[in-house]
Amino acid sequence: MLSGYPDNMDVIATDGLPADPLDALRVLARPEAELDERRREQVAAAREAGATWEQVGEALGISRQSAWEHYAARTRAELAANAAANTELSEDDAMDLAVEEVRAVRRRRRAR
């Protein structure tokens, strides 16, 4: 249990949901999307701070592999879209840029 947060704390009061199940699902989908975005932000912050995928998975209650697959997939898709949109770079130039960015991230992590 996290300090100050009871284990039995309800996030959504079920008695406040619409009676129609489909309307209730729509209501429940909104905070789920927001919660997923907040999780993504915190995973990114944890990784930027040097946390391993093992630590991230443990914090989320899932395996290292599951954490990596779920949270890295969006990044891979964004990188692929960015690469497709930047046709003015040659493949070699794009690879050099990517390698330099990885090196910069590693330098920042080591500097902590």
N, CA and C atoms as a LAMMPS dump frame, in Angstrom:
ITEM: TIMESTEP
0
ITEM: NUMBER OF ATOMS
336
ITEM: BOX BOUNDS ff ff ff
-5.0000000000000000e+02 5.0000000000000000e+02
-5.0000000000000000e+02 5.0000000000000000e+02
-5.0000000000000000e+02 5.0000000000000000e+02
ITEM: ATOMS id mol type element x y z
1 1 1 N 0.845 -1.173 0
2 1 2 C 0 0 0
3 1 3 C 0.891 1.239 0
4 2 1 N 0.56 2.202 -0.832
5 2 2 C 1.271 3.462 -0.856
6 2 3 C 0.819 4.317 0.319
7 3 1 N 1.75 5.008 0.905
8 3 2 C 1.437 5.848 2.057
9 3 3 C 0.33 6.84 1.721
10 4 1 N -0.704 6.848 2.543
11 4 2 C -1.8 7.797 2.35
12 4 3 C -2.883 7.326 1.399
13 5 1 N -2.719 6.149 0.798
14 5 2 C -3.707 5.642 -0.154
15 5 3 C -4.234 4.297 0.32
16 6 1 N -5.492 4.229 0.751
17 6 2 C -6.028 2.945 1.215
18 6 3 C -6.17 1.956 0.064
19 7 1 N -5.967 0.671 0.369
20 7 2 C -6.09 -0.378 -0.643
21 7 3 C -7.501 -0.486 -1.198
22 8 1 N -8.494 -0.125 -0.427
23 8 2 C -9.883 -0.309 -0.848
24 8 3 C -10.492 0.969 -1.427
25 9 1 N -9.674 1.909 -1.835
26 9 2 C -10.176 3.176 -2.371
27 9 3 C -10.798 2.944 -3.749
28 10 1 N -12.065 3.331 -3.91
29 10 2 C -12.722 3.231 -5.205
30 10 3 C -12.348 4.44 -6.047
31 11 1 N -11.986 4.191 -7.283
32 11 2 C -11.649 5.273 -8.203
33 11 3 C -12.925 5.852 -8.803
34 12 1 N -13.878 4.979 -9.113
35 12 2 C -15.136 5.402 -9.721
36 12 3 C -16.285 4.813 -8.905
37 13 1 N -17.199 5.665 -8.503
38 13 2 C -18.373 5.203 -7.768
39 13 3 C -19.33 4.535 -8.744
40 14 1 N -19.535 3.24 -8.595
41 14 2 C -20.383 2.507 -9.53
42 14 3 C -21.838 2.944 -9.456
43 15 1 N -22.265 3.469 -8.321
44 15 2 C -23.659 3.915 -8.228
45 15 3 C -23.892 5.213 -9.007
46 16 1 N -22.822 5.855 -9.456
47 16 2 C -22.955 7.079 -10.247
48 16 3 C -22.916 6.834 -11.746
49 17 1 N -22.787 5.592 -12.163
50 17 2 C -22.735 5.276 -13.59
51 17 3 C -24.133 5.262 -14.2
52 18 1 N -24.226 5.549 -15.504
53 18 2 C -25.529 5.464 -16.171
54 18 3 C -26.095 4.048 -16.088
55 19 1 N -27.395 3.929 -16.107
56 19 2 C -28.046 2.615 -16.019
57 19 3 C -27.803 1.792 -17.28
58 20 1 N -27.752 2.45 -18.436
59 20 2 C -27.514 1.74 -19.691
60 20 3 C -26.054 1.275 -19.733
61 21 1 N -25.81 -0.027 -19.935
62 21 2 C -24.433 -0.54 -19.925
63 21 3 C -23.523 0.108 -20.975
64 22 1 N -24.059 0.395 -22.163
65 22 2 C -23.224 1.023 -23.189
66 22 3 C -22.855 2.45 -22.806
67 23 1 N -23.786 3.172 -22.23
68 23 2 C -23.476 4.519 -21.746
69 23 3 C -22.456 4.448 -20.607
70 24 1 N -22.599 3.458 -19.743
71 24 2 C -21.651 3.283 -18.638
72 24 3 C -20.254 2.986 -19.18
73 25 1 N -20.168 2.157 -20.219
74 25 2 C -18.868 1.863 -20.834
75 25 3 C -18.233 3.121 -21.422
76 26 1 N -19.038 3.964 -22.042
77 26 2 C -18.509 5.219 -22.588
78 26 3 C -17.951 6.11 -21.483
79 27 1 N -18.675 6.172 -20.383
80 27 2 C -18.225 6.97 -19.238
81 27 3 C -16.911 6.4 -18.688
82 28 1 N -16.827 5.086 -18.586
83 28 2 C -15.626 4.439 -18.051
84 28 3 C -14.43 4.542 -18.99
85 29 1 N -14.666 4.643 -20.283
86 29 2 C -13.566 4.713 -21.25
87 29 3 C -12.79 6.021 -21.145
88 30 1 N -13.477 7.104 -20.813
89 30 2 C -12.8 8.411 -20.735
90 30 3 C -11.691 8.436 -19.691
91 31 1 N -11.967 8.078 -18.438
92 31 2 C -10.86 8.122 -17.469
93 31 3 C -9.788 7.068 -17.756
94 32 1 N -10.178 5.958 -18.383
95 32 2 C -9.191 4.931 -18.725
96 32 3 C -8.173 5.476 -19.719
97 33 1 N -8.647 6.227 -20.716
98 33 2 C -7.735 6.827 -21.692
99 33 3 C -6.819 7.838 -21.014
100 34 1 N -7.372 8.618 -20.099
101 34 2 C -6.555 9.597 -19.372
102 34 3 C -5.54 8.889 -18.471
103 35 1 N -5.984 7.842 -17.793
104 35 2 C -5.096 7.079 -16.929
105 35 3 C -3.958 6.462 -17.737
106 36 1 N -4.261 5.931 -18.912
107 36 2 C -3.228 5.349 -19.76
108 36 3 C -2.199 6.407 -20.163
109 37 1 N -2.662 7.594 -20.484
110 37 2 C -1.734 8.67 -20.856
111 37 3 C -0.854 9.057 -19.665
112 38 1 N -1.442 9.138 -18.464
113 38 2 C -0.648 9.46 -17.27
114 38 3 C 0.386 8.367 -17.005
115 39 1 N -0.018 7.077 -17.201
116 39 2 C 0.941 5.979 -17.038
117 39 3 C 2.088 6.125 -18.014
118 40 1 N 1.761 6.418 -19.277
119 40 2 C 2.811 6.586 -20.295
120 40 3 C 3.783 7.695 -19.903
121 41 1 N 3.251 8.79 -19.399
122 41 2 C 4.106 9.905 -18.975
123 41 3 C 5.035 9.475 -17.842
124 42 1 N 4.498 8.72 -16.88
125 42 2 C 5.303 8.29 -15.74
126 42 3 C 6.314 7.221 -16.136
127 43 1 N 5.953 6.344 -17.065
128 43 2 C 6.914 5.36 -17.571
129 43 3 C 8.054 6.096 -18.258
130 44 1 N 7.729 7.071 -19.095
131 44 2 C 8.772 7.844 -19.778
132 44 3 C 9.656 8.567 -18.771
133 45 1 N 9.059 9.151 -17.732
134 45 2 C 9.834 9.851 -16.701
135 45 3 C 10.732 8.876 -15.948
136 46 1 N 10.195 7.704 -15.622
137 46 2 C 10.994 6.702 -14.921
138 46 3 C 12.166 6.238 -15.779
139 47 1 N 11.903 5.99 -17.04
140 47 2 C 12.976 5.549 -17.946
141 47 3 C 14.014 6.653 -18.117
142 48 1 N 13.562 7.886 -18.261
143 48 2 C 14.481 9.021 -18.393
144 48 3 C 15.341 9.163 -17.136
145 49 1 N 14.761 8.822 -15.976
146 49 2 C 15.488 8.899 -14.705
147 49 3 C 16.406 7.696 -14.491
148 50 1 N 16.383 6.744 -15.434
149 50 2 C 17.299 5.61 -15.36
150 50 3 C 16.689 4.305 -14.893
151 51 1 N 15.382 4.262 -14.693
152 51 2 C 14.736 3.015 -14.267
153 51 3 C 14.834 1.97 -15.374
154 52 1 N 15.005 0.728 -14.966
155 52 2 C 15.048 -0.369 -15.935
156 52 3 C 13.631 -0.8 -16.275
157 53 1 N 13.497 -1.564 -17.363
158 53 2 C 12.178 -2.11 -17.701
159 53 3 C 11.727 -3.08 -16.619
160 54 1 N 12.672 -3.738 -15.963
161 54 2 C 12.338 -4.625 -14.842
162 54 3 C 11.662 -3.823 -13.728
163 55 1 N 12.227 -2.675 -13.379
164 55 2 C 11.66 -1.834 -12.325
165 55 3 C 10.299 -1.265 -12.74
166 56 1 N 10.185 -0.861 -13.98
167 56 2 C 8.911 -0.328 -14.473
168 56 3 C 7.845 -1.414 -14.412
169 57 1 N 8.167 -2.595 -14.906
170 57 2 C 7.215 -3.703 -14.874
171 57 3 C 6.784 -4.039 -13.455
172 58 1 N 7.758 -4.067 -12.533
173 58 2 C 7.438 -4.371 -11.132
174 58 3 C 6.482 -3.32 -10.558
175 59 1 N 6.728 -2.045 -10.857
176 59 2 C 5.862 -0.974 -10.344
177 59 3 C 4.442 -1.093 -10.894
178 60 1 N 4.316 -1.593 -12.112
179 60 2 C 3.01 -1.742 -12.748
180 60 3 C 2.357 -3.094 -12.457
181 61 1 N 3.103 -4 -11.853
182 61 2 C 2.564 -5.326 -11.568
183 61 3 C 2.53 -6.233 -12.783
184 62 1 N 3.451 -5.987 -13.727
185 62 2 C 3.544 -6.807 -14.938
186 62 3 C 5.014 -7.174 -15.161
187 63 1 N 5.265 -8.041 -16.124
188 63 2 C 6.644 -8.45 -16.389
189 63 3 C 7.414 -7.349 -17.113
190 64 1 N 8.727 -7.459 -17.053
191 64 2 C 9.608 -6.539 -17.779
192 64 3 C 9.27 -6.551 -19.266
193 65 1 N 9.106 -7.741 -19.807
194 65 2 C 8.814 -7.888 -21.234
195 65 3 C 7.48 -7.244 -21.598
196 66 1 N 6.462 -7.456 -20.772
197 66 2 C 5.147 -6.863 -21.045
198 66 3 C 5.213 -5.338 -20.98
199 67 1 N 5.945 -4.813 -20.007
200 67 2 C 6.087 -3.352 -19.897
201 67 3 C 6.766 -2.804 -21.14
202 68 1 N 7.855 -3.429 -21.546
203 68 2 C 8.589 -2.959 -22.726
204 68 3 C 7.711 -3.026 -23.977
205 69 1 N 7.045 -4.162 -24.181
206 69 2 C 6.209 -4.322 -25.372
207 69 3 C 5.1 -3.275 -25.418
208 70 1 N 4.445 -3.042 -24.297
209 70 2 C 3.314 -2.122 -24.284
210 70 3 C 3.756 -0.671 -24.448
211 71 1 N 4.755 -0.258 -23.683
212 71 2 C 5.117 1.157 -23.664
213 71 3 C 6.116 1.551 -24.741
214 72 1 N 6.867 0.612 -25.272
215 72 2 C 7.799 0.953 -26.35
216 72 3 C 7.116 0.911 -27.719
217 73 1 N 5.99 0.221 -27.836
218 73 2 C 5.299 0.099 -29.128
219 73 3 C 4.898 1.462 -29.679
220 74 1 N 4.364 2.329 -28.841
221 74 2 C 3.947 3.665 -29.289
222 74 3 C 5.154 4.47 -29.764
223 75 1 N 6.257 4.361 -29.032
224 75 2 C 7.476 5.071 -29.428
225 75 3 C 7.977 4.57 -30.774
226 76 1 N 7.96 3.254 -30.961
227 76 2 C 8.395 2.696 -32.252
228 76 3 C 7.504 3.188 -33.384
229 77 1 N 6.196 3.243 -33.146
230 77 2 C 5.262 3.72 -34.175
231 77 3 C 5.51 5.199 -34.487
232 78 1 N 5.748 6.002 -33.449
233 78 2 C 6.024 7.425 -33.66
234 78 3 C 7.322 7.62 -34.433
235 79 1 N 8.34 6.825 -34.105
236 79 2 C 9.607 6.919 -34.833
237 79 3 C 9.438 6.52 -36.291
238 80 1 N 8.668 5.474 -36.541
239 80 2 C 8.432 5.024 -37.915
240 80 3 C 7.696 6.102 -38.712
241 81 1 N 6.698 6.723 -38.097
242 81 2 C 5.959 7.788 -38.779
243 81 3 C 6.863 8.986 -39.049
244 82 1 N 7.699 9.317 -38.092
245 82 2 C 8.63 10.429 -38.265
246 82 3 C 9.619 10.132 -39.391
247 83 1 N 10.118 8.914 -39.424
248 83 2 C 11.06 8.53 -40.476
249 83 3 C 10.396 8.592 -41.851
250 84 1 N 9.153 8.147 -41.93
251 84 2 C 8.436 8.167 -43.21
252 84 3 C 8.169 9.594 -43.674
253 85 1 N 7.976 10.507 -42.726
254 85 2 C 7.672 11.897 -43.07
255 85 3 C 8.917 12.687 -43.465
256 86 1 N 10.093 12.22 -43.082
257 86 2 C 11.34 12.943 -43.357
258 86 3 C 12.09 12.299 -44.513
259 87 1 N 11.553 12.479 -45.689
260 87 2 C 12.149 11.85 -46.866
261 87 3 C 13.399 12.564 -47.356
262 88 1 N 13.669 13.776 -46.827
263 88 2 C 14.853 14.508 -47.286
264 88 3 C 16.146 13.932 -46.706
265 89 1 N 16.047 13.1 -45.659
266 89 2 C 17.229 12.459 -45.089
267 89 3 C 17.507 11.141 -45.805
268 90 1 N 18.77 10.889 -46.088
269 90 2 C 19.127 9.577 -46.626
270 90 3 C 19.056 8.569 -45.481
271 91 1 N 19.028 7.294 -45.799
272 91 2 C 18.998 6.275 -44.751
273 91 3 C 20.244 6.358 -43.88
274 92 1 N 21.386 6.62 -44.493
275 92 2 C 22.623 6.743 -43.72
276 92 3 C 22.577 7.948 -42.782
277 93 1 N 22.069 9.079 -43.273
278 93 2 C 21.952 10.272 -42.426
279 93 3 C 20.985 10.025 -41.277
280 94 1 N 19.885 9.366 -41.564
281 94 2 C 18.899 9.058 -40.527
282 94 3 C 19.501 8.129 -39.475
283 95 1 N 20.263 7.14 -39.908
284 95 2 C 20.907 6.214 -38.965
285 95 3 C 21.925 6.957 -38.106
286 96 1 N 22.721 7.823 -38.722
287 96 2 C 23.698 8.608 -37.955
288 96 3 C 23.001 9.467 -36.902
289 97 1 N 21.897 10.085 -37.282
290 97 2 C 21.133 10.914 -36.354
291 97 3 C 20.585 10.077 -35.194
292 98 1 N 20.064 8.904 -35.501
293 98 2 C 19.513 8.019 -34.47
294 98 3 C 20.605 7.541 -33.513
295 99 1 N 21.749 7.168 -34.061
296 99 2 C 22.861 6.706 -33.225
297 99 3 C 23.325 7.831 -32.306
298 100 1 N 23.426 9.031 -32.831
299 100 2 C 23.852 10.166 -32.005
300 100 3 C 22.846 10.462 -30.899
301 101 1 N 21.566 10.326 -31.192
302 101 2 C 20.545 10.55 -30.164
303 101 3 C 20.637 9.5 -29.06
304 102 1 N 20.846 8.256 -29.418
305 102 2 C 21.008 7.192 -28.422
306 102 3 C 22.221 7.481 -27.549
307 103 1 N 23.301 7.891 -28.161
308 103 2 C 24.506 8.228 -27.39
309 103 3 C 24.238 9.38 -26.427
310 104 1 N 23.492 10.384 -26.868
311 104 2 C 23.178 11.534 -26.009
312 104 3 C 22.343 11.089 -24.807
313 105 1 N 21.37 10.212 -25.029
314 105 2 C 20.537 9.708 -23.929
315 105 3 C 21.407 8.943 -22.941
316 106 1 N 22.294 8.109 -23.445
317 106 2 C 23.17 7.333 -22.555
318 106 3 C 24.089 8.249 -21.756
319 107 1 N 24.601 9.3 -22.375
320 107 2 C 25.45 10.262 -21.653
321 107 3 C 24.671 10.934 -20.533
322 108 1 N 23.421 11.322 -20.816
323 108 2 C 22.591 11.968 -19.784
324 108 3 C 22.332 11.019 -18.62
325 109 1 N 22.089 9.767 -18.922
326 109 2 C 21.821 8.785 -17.852
327 109 3 C 23.059 8.555 -17.004
328 110 1 N 24.221 8.469 -17.647
329 110 2 C 25.46 8.255 -16.892
330 110 3 C 25.803 9.459 -16.029
331 111 1 N 25.406 10.642 -16.465
332 111 2 C 25.736 11.877 -15.74
333 111 3 C 24.959 12.016 -14.439
334 112 1 N 23.934 11.254 -14.245
335 112 2 C 23.098 11.368 -13.033
336 112 3 C 23.775 10.782 -11.854
